[in-house]
Amino acid sequence: MDFRDLVVSTRSYRRFDQSKKISWEQLKELVRLAGLTPSAANLQPLVYRIVLDEKICDDVYDTLSWASALPDWKGPLKGERPTAYIVIAQDMNISKRVWLDSGISAVTIMYGAVDMGFGGCIIASIDKERLNEILQLTTRYAIQLVLALGVPNEKVTIDVLKNPHDSTAYYRTEQGEHIVPKRNLRDILI
C-alpha cells in the first residue's frame, strides 16, 4: 500500500470484529513506532498503556464516548467492540506541557495499525478520572487520548463536499455505511 492509500484507509472505525484479535507483540510494535515520532523540544513526555485483557477492555470501553455526531448511537455492541486499547498519557515528571505530541503519536499508531490490517478510533471524550482508577495510574500520568483498536467491521467512505458550506458531520446510511464528509482541496488550499 502506498502512503496515499494508507492515509485514505486510515479512518475512524467504531465497529470491530471481536473474534479477531490483535497481539501483544503487534501492540508493542505500534508503541515502538509512536516512540520514534517527532516530539516538541524532543522532550518525549508521552507514555503508553496497552490494554489487551478482555475484562479491562470492557472497563475501558465504559469510560469512552463514541460518536458525538450520532447522538442516537451509544457505541459498538458486544461483538463489535475493540479488542485492544492503547492509552496515551503524559508523564508530568518530564513535562507539564504536551504540545502536539499526542496527536502525532496517535496518527502514527493508526497508520501502523492499518498497515498491519487493523483499524481504530482516536478518542478524546474520556472519563479520565474513572480510567485512571481502572488502570491504577498515579497522578504522575495525565491521560491524553485512548486509541480503540481491532479489525474493522464496517465500511467507512469519504465523501468530498461539493459546497464548502455543507456539513462536515459524519453519518450512517440506512445500510450501515459510515460516511465521512471531507472538504474539497480547493476549499482548504489558500
N, C-alpha and C positions, 0 to 999 in steps of 0.2 A: 504494500500500500504506500503510495507516495504521500508527502506531507499534506497536500491539499485534501486528499481523500480522508486522511486521518482527522483533520480539522472538521470536515463536513460530517464525519461519522461520530465525532465526539459530541453527543447531545446529552441533555439531562434526561436520563432514563429513570422512571419511577416505578416500573413494574418489572419483576425479575422471575426467572425460573429457579425456585428454591431447591429443586432437586439437583441442580448443577452447582458445584462448589468451586470456590477459589482457594488455592492452597496457601499455607503459611509462607512457603518459600516465594510464591508469586507476590504476596503482600509485602514481604520484606524487600523484594526487588523494586516494588513501586516506591517504598520509603527510601530506598537507596537512590533512586532517580531524583526524588524530591530533595534529598540532601546535596545533590550536585547542582541545583539551580542557583541562579544569582540571588544574592541577599544584600539588602541595603547596608552599606558600610562593611559588608562581609561579616556582620556580627553573628549570623546564623542562629537566631533565637528560637527557632521552631523545633518542637519535639513531636513525636507521633506515637499514638497508641493504637495498635492493631486490635480489633475485636473480631474474633472468629467463633468463639463459643456460642452455641445456639441460644442458650438461656440469656447470656449477656447481650446478644444481638437483639433479642426480644425486648430487653430492658432499655437498650439504647433507642430502639425504634419508638418506644413510648415517650421519649423526650423530644421528638422531632415533629415539626410541622412540614407538610409535604408539598402543597401546591396552592399558593395564595390565589392564583388566577382561576382555580377550580374549587370554589367555595363549597360545593355540594359533595366533593370527594375528600374523604378523610385520610386517604393514603392507601397503599397497597394492602390487599387482603393476605391472610395466611396463605402460603404457597406462592405469593407474588413478591414477597419481601426480600430485601438484600440478604445475602449470605455472609457478608463481612462489612466491616466499617473501618475506616482509618480516621481517627480523631486527630486533628491538627491543633496543637496548643503552643502557647508562647511560654518559654522559660523566663519568668520575671527576674531571675538572678542574672540573666545575660543582658536583657534589655527591657525597659519599660515600654518601649515603642516598637511596633511591629511593621510599620510602613506597609508595603505591598507584598511582603514575603509570603503571606498565607495564600494570596490569590495565585501567585506564580507557582507555588508548590502544588496547590490544588489542581490547577490546569495541567501541570506536568504529570501528576499522578493519573488524571483522567486520560491523557494521551497514552500513557503507558498501559493503562487498563484496556483501552480499546485496541491497542496494538496486540495485546495478549488474547483478545477475543471476548473481553468483558465490557462492561459499561458501568455507568454510575450517575450519581447526582450529588452536586455540591450543595450542602445545606447549611444555611446560616441562622435559620429560625430554630433555635435550640433552647430547651430549658437547661441552661448551663449549670445552675446550682444542683439540680437533680442528677445531671450527667456526672458532675464532679463526685457526687456521693456514690453513684453506681460504680464508677471507675476508681474510686478511692484516691482521687488526685488531691495533692496538698495545694495550699494557696500559692505555692511556687509556680503552678501551671495555670495559665488562663486559656480556656478553650476558645478557639477562633472559628473553626469550621468542622463539620462532620461530612465525610465522604462515604456515601452509601454505595456499595459495590456488589456486583453479581453478573449473571448472564442475562442480558435484557430480554424481556418477554413482551415487547411492544414495539410497534413501528412508530418512529418519530420522523416527521417530514418537515423540511424547511420550505416556507412559502415566502418568496421575495415580494415585498409590498410594492404595489404599483403607484400608490399615492403616499407621500411622506407623512401625511396626517392620519393615515389609517392606524388602528390599534396594533400594538405590538404584543398584546396579551395572548399567551398560548391558549389552545383549546383542544378539545377532543371531538372527533366526528362521531356520528351515531354508530359507526363500525368500530370505534375504539382507537382509531388512529390519532396520534398526538401531533398536532400541527404547531410549528414554531414560526411565527412571522419574523422576518428579518428585513431591516431597512435596506433599500437598494444602494448599490455603490455610489450612484450619482447623488444620493441624499446624505451620504456620510463623508464624502470627499469634499473638502473645502479648499 
